[in-house]
Amino acid sequence: MQGNYGEPKITLKSGKGVIVTDTSGKKYLDFLGGIATNVLGHAHPVIVRAVSKQIATLGHVSNFYSHPSGIALAAKLQELTGNNTSRVFFCNSGAEANEAALKLSRKTGRSKIVATIGSFHGRTMGALSLTGQPSKRNPFKPLLKNIKHVAFGDIAQMRKAVSKKTAMVIVEPIMGEAGVIVPPFGYLKELRDICNQHGALLVFDCVQTGIGRTGTWFGYEEEKIRPDVITLAKGLGGGLPVGAMITLGSNSPQFAPGEHGTTFGGNPVAAAAGLAAIEFITKNRLLVSAKSFEKRLKIKLGAVRGVTEVRGRGLLLGIALDGAYAKDLSEKLASRGVLVNAPNEETIRIAPALTVTKVQIDRFIAIFTECMQEVGRG
Ligand SMILES: Cc1ncc(COP(=O)(O)O)c(C=O)c1O
């Protein structure tokens, strides 16, 4: 394999719920969930059933044809947006969902874009151009022109940057890869106002914050506003690869026949898995439990010596440390059988399956506390 992921120290062989097992037989509590992707954990029976049934019925069709699972997932997403004008384009990943939004924004007749510093929108050239992280961008310049990055959460900078020439403003409701950074309350609503004022599209990249992760279906819902475009992936397929770009309302342009497409996007198997995941989350009220686990984790982890803040919402949390030892701590946690990641030197990110139990949450807290005593300043 290419060296782009470095050399992983662990090879995972199997999983069940929130527990994964490596090739040596060692078990781990998976508190990263494929980075906010395995919403129902590993090998969940409803996903296994939906995928098995679908692959045994109709595995793949070209986009010349529609299929019941794709239609049902699109209808479900439309329902979740609460807007019957929502229209879905299916793709395979977060980067592709953002590429679709970027391409769609050209249909406004404008080409300027405003994004935020520190944001992450994917690795393809368009999505990378939107991404506000120099370390990821610089080796691959030149990127797309006409994209300005402003400080996340700074409404004055955003107001200055957006004009009648702006095609779209793209923002993560909570910046995940940057270390789970939550903007001040009211920021998203102000973005809505600025975009309305200038006729620019407001795009919320909910790739990491979507599908119940933050205790609501989409990461922006706390502010009770509606973007023009939502992008999704990660949790959408319940562990299978599917992404989506959803337009909401009549402000947003639409692709005309032949203007965009992808072979596998919204493939029957991935769509069936996505639908099963959403139905399970709804039926088992997992948005409610995500919120109550958030409270528990914030209180308990916030009290651990060396933790300065627990940021985020629902089951997407960034545990801020009082020093640059997050990478050491994540390795220590892995050696103790807990998987997390360190998006930067001072933050541990957790994004366990929404099916995680209270016992597992408490076990995580206990091991985290012990590891802090060994590695951190706790
Ligand atoms: C907010 C956000 N957007 C886009 C992406 C890119 O998604 P993918 O890796 O599926 O291309 C990610 C991935 O981490 C993400 O967190």
The ligand as a Gaussian input file, in Angstrom:
#p B3LYP/6-31G(d) Opt

LIG

0 1
 C      -16.440000      17.561000       7.826000
 C      -15.859000      16.618000       6.827000
 N      -16.064000      16.842000       5.522000
 C      -15.556000      16.019000       4.582000
 C      -14.819000      14.927000       4.924000
 C      -14.264000      14.022000       3.856000
 O      -14.956000      12.843000       3.848000
 P      -14.364000      11.548000       3.084000
 O      -13.159000      11.117000       3.853000
 O      -15.490000      10.575000       3.117000
 O      -14.029000      11.996000       1.706000
 C      -14.587000      14.646000       6.273000
 C      -13.774000      13.487000       6.671000
 O      -13.249000      13.410000       7.742000
 C      -15.108000      15.514000       7.248000
 O      -14.916000      15.301000       8.560000

